[in-house]
Amino acid sequence: MHNNAIPNGHFKKHWQNYVKNLFNLANPSAKHGDTTLSKRKAVKVFPRPAGKLRPQASARHQRSLQLILRLKVQLLPIVREKPAVEFVKVTEKMKSFNAYATLCAERTKKRHLGARLKKAAGGRGRRKEIGERA
């Protein structure tokens, strides 16, 4: 940087919300008070973390969980049948089959079907109706 220029600060849009600073010189002990409070809380609830790890579940979700826990009825287990699997030996014909080329050929056949049918019917298209120019 030349001439004591201040470099561009590539901050996020609301970076001020994530920076904690204490510019209040009238009460410099606020920072000290905050840290001691958090340390005291951490000691008080020692095995658990001092803050929340994740947001609280919604009230409706909690009610449904409580209802499930209070449920005394035996629920029927879901039994799924395993599908029958047949194994087939891979033949040389299967190995030599090129799926990509086959799909491309079929797509081309479908795309040109109308023109091929018209040609087979003997039509030459729009020019025949208008009158062909020399």
N, C-alpha and C positions, 0 to 999 in steps of 0.2 A: 504494500500500500504506500502510495506517495502522498506527501503533504498532510500526513496524519488523518487520512480519510477513514471514516468508520465503515467497516465492512458490512455488507448486507446481512441482516439477521433473518435467516430462513426459519421463522417460527411458524407453528401451527396457528390456526385462526384464533383460538381462545387459550393461548398458552398462559395467559395471566391467571387463569383459574387453577392451574396446576402448580403454580409456584407459590411457596409459602415464604413470606418475608415479613419482617417486623421493622418498618421504618419509623415506627412511633417512638421517638426518642424520649417522650415524656414518661413512658413506662417500659424501660428496657428489661425489667424482670418478667415480663409476660412470657417470653420464650422459656425462661427457666421454670416458670410455674407450669406451663403446658407439659414440658418433658417430665417433671417430677410427678404430675398427676397421672400421666400415662404409665410411668414406671410403677406407681403405687397400685394402679388398677391391674397391671400385669402380674404383680406379686399376689394380689388378692385372689385372682381367678387362675392361679398358676397353671394347672394342667391344661386349661383351655386357652385359646388365643384371646388376646385383649379385645380385638375388634371382630366384626362379622366377617365370616369367610364368604358367604354368598347371600343373596337377597332372600327374604322370607317368602315362603310359598303363599299363594293367594288363599283367601278365606274359603272360597268354594273348593279348592283343591284339598285343603285341610279337612273340611267337612266330609268330603267323599272318602278320604283316607280313614277318618274316624268311623264312618259308617261301615266300611269294609272290615275294620278291626273288630267292631262290635258284632259282626255277622256270625251267628252260631250254626248256620245251616251248612251241611256237607255239600260242597260243590262237586258236580260231576267232572271227572277229568276228560280232557279232549284227547281222543284217540285218533290218530291219523294213520291211515293205511299206507304202507310203503308201496310205491308203484313198482310193477313188475318190470324188470330190466332184462332185455335180451341182448346177448353178446353175439356179434357177427364177425366172422373172420374177414380180414381185409384182403380183397382180391387185387390182382394186377390191374383189372379194369378200373377199380375204384382209385388206385394210385395214379393211373394215367389220366383220369378225368380232370379237366381244367375248368373249375367252376367260374372263374372270372371271365374267361373267353366265352363260355357258353352264355353267361348273362349278358355280355356285350352284344353277342350275335342276336339273341332274342330281342333285346331292346331295339337294335337296328331294324330287325324284321317288323316289329310293331310300328316303329316310326315311319317306315316306308310302305306300309301296307296299302294305304289309300292310293298312292301313286302307282303302285304295282297293279292294283285292281283296275285302275283307270286305263293303264297301258294295255292290260290284257283284254279290256273291253273294246279296244281299238280307238279310244279317244286320244286326241293329241293336246287336250287342254283348252285354254281360253283363246288361243290364237286361231284355232280352226273356226270358232264361232264368229269372231270379229272379221276374219279374212286376213290371211297371212300377207305380210308386206314383203316385197322383194328385197 
